[in-house]
Amino acid sequence: MRHDACILTTKDFAMLEALYDRYSSTSGKWRALLYRKLDTANILFRDDVPPDVATLNSRVCFRINSGDADARVLSHDRMTLPVGFLLPLTSLRGLALFGLREEQAISIGDDEGHTEHILLERVLYQPEAARMEREAASRASLPASRRAAFRVVSGGLDVSPSVDRPTPVSGGSGDPGPSAA
């Protein structure tokens, strides 16, 4: 994997392609970074994405240059949640972090001509990893939930002499014939 390559789920890659089409008339640093992400992406199924990759709706801890660490949730677009909680992919920093692995860094130039070095320190929460944990937990409890709802009684098939049995029809073949059905 190239040092600037990112890892995307098939869904995340399709979403970035849609953003690329939607903002086709846009130029600048953000569009160039979006193209770079699409061009260098390693695309995996969601079950195959390592838990240390920043995917959509992941809560990540990152550092810009040598500043203080910050934690945000990578979101599709700006939403009406408290300021400072989300980092949308439509922002340069959000897009830069998207698809990175823990301890992977990326350098981007902002619109003012400054270069920022962004380091993804840690993925605090990833939806794909959380889903895998929930499925593993439900599989572990599955045998107990699939126990039989009835009780097997030993000797339940023993035939007692008091049970009435049909008598054979004439001919002695022991076959009661169609009327027995």
Secondary structure, DSSP 8 states (H G I E B T S, - for coil): --TT--EEEHHHHHHHHHHHHHTTT--SHHHHHHHHHHHH-EEE-GGGS-TTB--TT-EEEEEETTS-EEEEEEESS--SS-TTSEEETTSHHHHHHTT-BTT-EEEEE-TTS-EEEEEEEEEEE-HHHHHHHHHHHHHHHHHHHT--SS---TTTT---TTS------TTSSS---GGG-
